[in-house]
Amino acid sequence: MPVPVPRQRAIPAVESGQAQAAPVAGGGPLKEEAHREATTAHATGATLTLLLIEDDPAGSPIVPELLDSSGKPIRVRTARNLTEAERLLTDDVHCILLDLALPAPGGSDTDDELAVLRHVLQLAPRHAVLALTASGDAERGAEAVRVGAQDYLFRDELDGRLLSRAIRYAVERKRSDTAERRLAEGRLRAQENRRLERGLLPTPLLDGSSLRFAARYRPGRSRALLGGDFYDAVRTPDGTVHAMIGDVCGHGPDEAALGVELRIAWRALTLAGLCGDELLGTLQEVLEHERADEEIFATLCTVDIAPDGRTAGLCLAGHPAPLLARPGRTARLLPYDNNGPALGLLPGARWPRMQVELGSEWSLMLYTDGLIEGRVGAGGERLGQDGMVEMIRRQLSEGLRGENLLRAAVSEVRDLNGGELTDDVAVVLLDRAP
């Protein structure tokens, strides 16, 4: 609360309500960006502008000469009512000095002594506001601060030095409060987005299966949990384990949303009994209806592993072939023969289903191209499938399995790239032990 000081002679530097101030088109609150530019101008040394809203029938000035911290005069505009105030509330106003004795908006009777303040705060939610009240009415001034004013002053004890300091303080405090609010809103929005994205990540439905499942996911978008890559795994009542991995072209939130839609559609269609060409054809229809642009496409790899775990059906829609590792044998890529086009490229396309022998003990790794398109060293050469296969072979020989294998693979690819990967990366590993 300001300390009362002896009153000094008022030397006004005032623009009246009839001055040639540019009105705000349509009235109402200023846009946030415009006010941010105005407060930034103050921070860089521009002249401060005060809007005084007070009803003084005698017209006697109550604001003394005001100087900012650099000694420049603070411009003062006066408005006799809220209608004038709204017209004078242009982008260059930094602070509002409001007389709480001003009649309530619209001249209506109200028991709310701060109705005029509430109206001004609604009119200018991003401006600093100083409340002006009668001497000795500290309780009303304190209540004004609780409602939203930055500070309060006594009308009969205004002093140029004190008021100038109060204006500067109010402007800086409002800027600080606004920045803190934006930061809090940003954090809340980020938390909500993370909760939403985390809820959209798949939970494999493999109850009753002897297969072990592991996955690793790293979106290319900064601070995101979800990218255009997607994967899932479910076990149908007949004991068949179905797994898939896919990649929507692009890396933005729209691609992430489309990936979630395709994953959910795949799960629903798989549990409904579709597989192979029929399943992929239906997914292509979903993509064609949901994509924002006709150039958007998605690659997909699906496998359906027989209940005995020894064989699998494989369908590829423009997607890299999975890697199969078995004890005593060199890890290799599954055949890429009869690979169909990516979803969304060719109307009426077909995707043949290939039968693959797995054996009694194996590991099957499905991945997106983010794992193989990272750079290797300063030369800019891609890791590629061959480099990825050699890397996995070495890591398997070192005894890495399951989550540890995937973690090491993604970490090494990132290190080879010399930093974070720009593309989304998803890797799924299914293991069967005898």
N, C-alpha and C positions, 0 to 999 in steps of 0.2 A: 504494500500500500504506500503511495507517495506521502512524503512528509510535508505538512503545510508550511509554507514560507510566506514572508510578507508579499503582498500583492504589488506588482509594478505597473507603471503606466502602459496602457495598451497602445501599441503602434501597429495597426493591422496591415497585413499584405494580403488582401482578400479579393477573390473573384466572386461576385454575387451570383445568385441563382439565375440572373438574366445575362450573365457573361457569355461570351462566344465559345462555349465548350461544346465539343462535338458530342451529340447524344449517342447512346447505345441503340442501335437499330433493334426495334422490337422490345427494348427494356429487358428486365430479368437479369439473372446472374451472369457474370462474365464466363467465358469459356476458360477452362483450366489452363490451357496452353497460353492464352493471351495474358493471364495474370502471372503465370510463371515468367514470361518474358519481362513483365513490368517489374517484378521483384528482383529479377536478375539485373535489370538496368540499375536498380538502386544499389545492388551489391557492387556494381562497376563504377559507381560515382555519379549516376544521373540524379537530377533534382527530385527530392521527395515531394509528393503531392498529398495534402490532407483534405478530406471532404468533411466539412463541419455541417452537421444536421441539427439545427436548433431553431426553436420558435421564439423569436424576440420581437414583440410588436413594436417596441420603441426603436428597434434597429440599431441598438448600441452594440459595438463590437466587443466580444468577450475573449478573443484570441489575441495574445500579444505577439510581438515579433518573434519569429521562429527561425532558428538556424540549425542546419544539420551538422554532423560531426566534422565536416570539412569547412564549415563556416558559410556554406551557401544558404540563401534563404529557402525556407520550405514554403512551397506554394499552398495557398489555402483557398478552397472554394466553399461557399456557403449555400445550403439548401434550407428553405423555410418549412418544407414538408417532405413526405416520403416520395411524392410524385416528382418533385424537383430533384430529389436525391437520386432517384432511379435514372433520370435523364443525365445527371452529371457524373454518374458512376462509369467513367470511361476507363480504358485500359491502363492509363498512366496514374490512376489513383492507388496509393499504397496503403493508406490508413483512413479509417472513418472515426470521427469524434462525434458521438451521439449524445444529445441531451435527453436524459430519461424522462424529463418533464414534457416531452413532446406528446401531443394527443395520440391516442390509440389509432391504429390504421382504420380508415373509413369513418372516423369520428364516432365509432360505436362505443357504448359503455361496456366496460369489462372490469372484473375484479383483479385481473392480472396486471400488476404494476409494471411488468417488464414486457408487455405485449409489443411495444414499439421496438424493443431490442430484438425480440424473437423474429419480428418481421424483417428487420435489417439483416440479421444473421442468415435468414432464409434467402433474402435478396442478394447478399454478397457473402456466400459461405467460405470463400477463399481469401477474404480481405481481413486484415487486422482491424479490430474494433476496440476503441476506448470509450468507456461509459462515463458520462458527465452527470453528476448528481449534486444535490444541495449539500452545503457544508454540514457536517455532523451526521449525515445520513449514510454512515459507513456500512450499515447492515444491508441497505439496498444495493450499494456498490459491490459488496462482497457477493451478494446473490447474483448480480450481473456477471461477475467473473465465473461463477458456477454454471451459469446458463451458457456462456461461451465467449464473453468479452475477454480480451487479453489483460485488461487492467481497468481501474476506475480512478477518476479525478474529481475533486470538489470544485464546483462551478465558481465559487467566490474566492478561490485561492489559486487561480491559475497564474503560473509564472512561466515566462518564456523559456528559461533554461530547463526547468523541470518538465514542461510540456514537450519541448524538443526531445529531451532524453526519453520521455515516456513513449513518444511516437516511434523513435528508432528501436526502442526495446520491443514495442508491440509488433512492429514489422518483422524483426528478426525472430521473435518468439513464434509468430504465425508461420513464418517460413520453416522454422524448425519443427513445429507441430505437423505441418503439411508433409514435410519430408519423412517424418517418423510414421505418419499415417500411411503414406504411400509404401514405405518399407514394410509395415505390418500387413497391408493389403497384399503386397507382392508375395510375402512369405505365406500368408494364408492361401492365396491362389495356387502357389507352388505345392503346398501341402495337399490341397484338394485335388490338384492334377495328379500328384503322385499316388494318392489313395485311389483315384479313378483308374489310373494306368495299372496299378498293382492289382486291382480287382479284375482287370481285363486280361491279365496274363493267365495262361492256362493252368489248370490243375489236372494232370493226367488221371484218367479213370482206369486203373489197372488192377483193381481188387481181384484176387484169385489167380493172378498170373505169377509164374515163377520167374519171369523176366525182370531184370533190374533196369531201371530207367534213370538217366541223368541228362541234364540240359544246362546250357550256358547261353546267356543272352546279353548282348551289349548293343544298345541303339547308337546310331551315328549322331543323332541330334544331341546337342549340348544340354545337359541337365534333364534329359528325358529318361523315362523308364521303358518307353514303348516306341518301336520304330515300324518300318514297313515289313520287316521279317516277322514270320509267325510260325508256330509249330503246335502240335497236339498229339496225344496218344490216348486211345480208348480200347477197352476189351469188350467185345460183343458177347452175348449170352452163349454162343457156340464155342467160346474159348479162343477165338481168333483175336490177335492183338493187331490193331491198326495204328499206324503212326504216319505222320506227314510233317513236311517242312516246306515253307514257301516264302516268296519274296515279291512284294509289290514294287514296281519300279518307282524310284524317288525316295525321299527321306523325310518328308514333312508330316505334319499331323494328319492331313487328309489321307496320305498313304498308310499311316498307322491305323487310322479308323477303318479303312478298307481292308487291311490285313486282319483286323479283329472280326469284321463281318465275314470274311472268307473262312476264317478258322471256325467260327461258330456254325456257319453253314455246313462246313465239312463234318463237324462232329454230329450235327443233327442228321445229315444225310447218311453218314456211316452207321449210326445207331438205328436208322430206319432200314438198313440192309443194302444200301447201294455201295458199289465199289467199281474200280476200274474205269472204263470208258464212260459208263453211265454216270458215275459220280462226277468225273471231271467235266463232262458236258454240262451237267446241271450247275456246277460251280462257275463255269464260264458264263452261263446266263445270269447268275447272281452278279458277277463282276460287271457285265455289260450294263446291267440296270443300275448299279450303285456307283460306278466310277464317274468322276467329275469331267473327264476328258476322254475322248475316243482313243487317244494315244496311250492311255494307261493300260498296262498289262501286268500279269503276274506269272512267275514261274512256280512250279510245284513238283514235289516228289512225294509219292505215297507208297507205303509198303503194307502188306497184310500178311502177317506171320501165322502160319498154320498152328492149330492147337498143340501139336506135338513139338513145335518149335524148330523143326528141321528144314522146312521150306518156306518160301515167301513169294508173294506176287509183287511185282514192281511196276509202277507207272511213272514216267517222267514227262513233264510238260515244260520243255525248255530249261530244265533244271540240271545242275551237275549230278552225276551218278554217286550213290553212297559208297562208302569205303567199308570193306569187309575184312575183318582180322580173325584168324583162327590159329590155335596153338600149332606150332610146328610148320606153319606156312607163312609165306610173305604176305603182309597186308596188301590188298589190291582194291582197285575200283571195280564195282559191278559193271556188267555190260551196258553200253550206251546205245545199243542197237534199238531200232524202232522207237526212238525218242520222238514224242509228239511236240507240237509247237506250244509256246507259252499261252496261257489263257488270255483271251481277249484279242488275239491277233488274227485268227482265221475262223470265220463263221463255219459251223458244221465240221470242225476238225475232229480227228479221231486220235485216241491215245491207247495204243496196244498195251496189254498187260503181259509182262514177261515173268516166267517162272524161274526162280533162283534157288539153287541148293545151298543150304546154310551149314548143315552138319549138326553134330551133337553139342559142340561148344564153340561159341563165336561172340564177336562184338561187331555191331553194325552202327556206323556213324553217318548220320544225315547232317548236312550243313548248307549254309547259304554262301553265295559267292563273296560275301564280305570277308570270309576266312581265307580266300585264295587270291584276292585282288589287291591285297596290301603290297607296298613296295618292299624291295629287298636292297638295303644299302643305299648309297648315294647315287647309284647309276639309274635308279628309277625303274629297274626291272621288276616285273610282277612275280610274286611267289608262285602262282599257278597251281594247278592240280598236282603236277609232278613234285614240286617242292613241298606241297602239303603232305603228300603221301610219304615222302622220305622223312619228313619231320615226325609224323605219327609213328612210323616204323621205329625210329630211334627212341621215341618216348615210350613206346610199348616195350622195347628191349630193356629200358631202364626200370621196368616194373610199374609204370604208371597205369592206372585203371580208373574207370568210372569218373566221378567228379574231378579227381586229381588230374586225370588225363585231359579233360576238357579245359580245366583251369590253366594247365601248363600250355596247351595248344594256343588258346586265345592270347595268353600273356606273351608267348614267344612271337606270335604273328605281329602283335603290337610293337614289341621291341625291334623286330626286323624292319618294321615300317618307320622306325625312328620317332614314334609318338602315337597318339591316339588315331585310330582308324576313322576315316570319314564315312565309311559305309556301315550299315547295320550288320551285325554278326549274330547268327543263331546256330547252335550246334546241339544235336540230340544224339545220345548214345544208348543203344539197347544191348544188353548183355545176357547171354544164356550160358549157365554152367551145368555140367552133367549132374 
